Amino acid sequence: MGWKTLDDMDFAGKRALVRVDINVPVENGVVTDTSRIERIIPTVDDIHAQGGKVILLAHFDRPKGKVVPEMSLEHIAGTVADVLGLTVTFVSSNYAEAVDEMEDEEVLLLENLRFHPGEESNDAAFAARLASLGDIYVNDAFSAAHRAHASTEAIAHLLPSCAGRLLEEELGALDAALGNPARPVVAVVGGAKVSTKLDLLGNLVGKVDHLVIGGGMANTFLAAQGFNVGKSLCEHDLADTARAILAKAQATGCEIILPRDIVVAREFKAGAASETCAPDACPDDAMILDAGPATVAYIAEVLEKAKTLVWNGPLGAFEITPFDAATNAAARHAAGLTQAGKLISVAGGGDTVSALNQAGVADDFTYISGAGGAFLEWMEGKTLPGVAALG
C-alpha cells in the first residue's frame, strides 16, 4: 500500500509522536462521546507493548492559531486517562523537558496543536519543533489526513513514519470498498445539494456499477429530466451538470438509480401528512421529502446482487418521521446482507453515521468511518496529504 504500519517499526526504547483525533464533543465540561478516544487504544497499547513511549499530538475545535483557554486539551485529559486506563500527563509548555522526564507507560498529551499558527499553515519550523520531541512519527488520525498541516504532513518527512492501527484499519476498509473492490459495487450518495458532491459523483460514475442518488440531490436530477418537483429543495441551475453526470454514467456503464416513487408533503415537520406518488406527479404546492417503497424495493434488489457497498448520505429527510423510512429500510437491508456475509459495506460522513445509528444498524456494517471531510475527499478520488506523506 506504500506506507508502513506499526509492525514495520521498532519502538523499543523509542519515543513515538502519535497524531490522533480526539476532538470529542463536550457539554458543560463533560465529554459526551468517548468513541474517538476509544479508537486510539490499540495503537497506544501496541507501542507500549513494544517498549515505546507515547506522546499524543492532537487538535481541539478551531482556535485558528490563537490560545483560546476553553479549547485547551487540558479539559479532556482526565477523560483520556480514564478511557486509556493509563497515566496521562497534560503538557502546556516546556515540551522537551516533559519528554525527557516521562516514565514508561506514561502518556503525554501536548496542548492543542491549533493554538500555534504554524500547525494549519504546515510550517516547517513548527513541524521540526514537534519532530525534535520524538524518534518515530505515527499518524492515527484519518479524519485529519486530508489536511496538509504541520502535524499531519510536514512532520512525516522528518522522522521514520507509519500508520497507526486506526489509520491502517480505515485505509484497508476504503481500499476494499473502492480501491480494489469485489464487484458489483453499489454506491449510495444522498444529501441536500448536488453542488457539494459534484467531484464525488463524477468520480463514482467511473468506478461503481450502480449509483443510488437520494435526498435533495435526487430532486435536481429529476428536475433535469423535466419532472416538476414542486416546492422541493432543488438546484435548478445545475440541470446541465446533472444531465452531464447522467451521460457520463451511461458511457461508463454505471446505472444511476433515482427515485421510482416519491413521498411528498406540504410542510416540513415530523408527522406531516404525506402521500406517495410517481416522480412525475409531484403537486405544485408539495415538496419531495423521501423516496418511496418501490424505490426501496429496487435498491434492495440491486443490493442482493452486489458484493460491495459504499454509502454517503441519507435517501430522504431522515431527521424527521415519516421521512426516514427509505433510509432506514435500505440501511437495514444492507446490514442484513453484511451480517450474512454477502456484502462488504463501508459508510462514512456525519449525516450518514447519524442515519445509520438512527436505523440501529451502525454496528452491523463492515466499517463505519468516523471521518467526514477525509472520507468524502477519498471517495472523490483525491490524494490525502497526510496519507501520501507516509509513503
RACOR-V592506 format. One record per backbone hydrogen bond with DSSP energy under -0.5 kcal/mol. CO is the residue of the C=O (numbers start at 1). NH is the residue of the N-H. Records with the same first field share a line. If there is no record, write none. Layout:
# RACOR-V592506
CO=NH + NH
This chain:
# RACOR-V592506
4=163
5=8
6=9
9=11
11=14
14=16 + 53
15=17 + 135 + 136
16=18 + 55
17=19 + 138
18=20 + 57
19=140
20=22
22=24
25=32 + 33
27=30
30=27
34=37 + 38
35=39
37=40
38=41
40=44
41=45
42=46
43=47
44=48
45=49
46=50
47=52
48=51
51=13
53=16 + 55
54=108
55=18
56=110
57=20
58=113
63=66
65=117
66=68
67=69
68=71
69=72
72=75
73=76 + 77
74=77 + 78
76=80
77=81
78=82
79=83
80=84
81=85 + 86
86=88
87=89 + 107
88=90
89=109
91=111
94=98
95=99
96=100
97=101
98=102
99=102
103=106
106=54
107=89
108=56 + 110
109=91
112=115
113=116
114=65
116=119 + 120
117=121
118=123
119=122 + 150
123=127
124=128
125=129
126=130
127=131
128=132
130=133
131=134
135=160
136=17
137=162
138=19 + 140
139=164
141=144
142=145
144=147
145=386 + 387
147=149
149=152 + 153 + 154
150=155
153=156 + 157
154=157
155=158 + 159
160=137
162=139
163=6
164=168
165=169
166=170
167=171
168=172
169=173
170=174
171=175
172=176
173=177
174=178 + 179
175=180
176=182
184=307 + 308
185=209 + 210
186=310
187=189 + 212
188=312
189=214
191=217
194=197
195=198
197=201
198=202
199=203
200=204
201=205
203=206
204=207 + 208
209=255
210=187 + 212
211=213 + 257
212=189 + 214
214=217 + 218
215=218 + 219
216=219 + 220
217=220 + 221
218=222
219=223
220=224
221=225
222=225 + 227
223=226
228=282
229=232
234=236
235=238
236=239
238=242
239=243
240=244
241=245
242=246
243=247
244=248
245=249
246=250
247=251
248=252
249=253 + 254
253=255
254=256
255=211 + 257
256=258
257=213
261=292
262=264 + 277
263=289 + 290
264=275
265=287
267=269
269=272
273=266
275=264
277=262
278=281
283=286
286=231
287=265 + 289
289=317
290=263
292=296
293=297
294=298
295=299
296=300
297=301
298=302
299=303
300=304
301=305
302=305 + 306
303=306
307=344
308=186
309=346
310=188
311=348
312=190
314=191
315=215
316=318
317=320
320=323
321=271
322=325
324=328
325=329
326=330
327=331
328=332
329=333
330=334
331=335
332=336
333=337
334=338
335=339
336=340
337=342 + 343
338=341
343=345
344=309
345=366 + 367
346=311
347=369
349=353
350=354
351=355
352=356
353=357
354=358
355=359
356=361 + 362
357=360
361=364 + 365
362=365
367=347 + 369
369=349
371=349
372=376
373=377
374=378
375=379
376=380
377=382
378=381
383=385
384=387 + 388
385=389
387=390
388=391
390=4
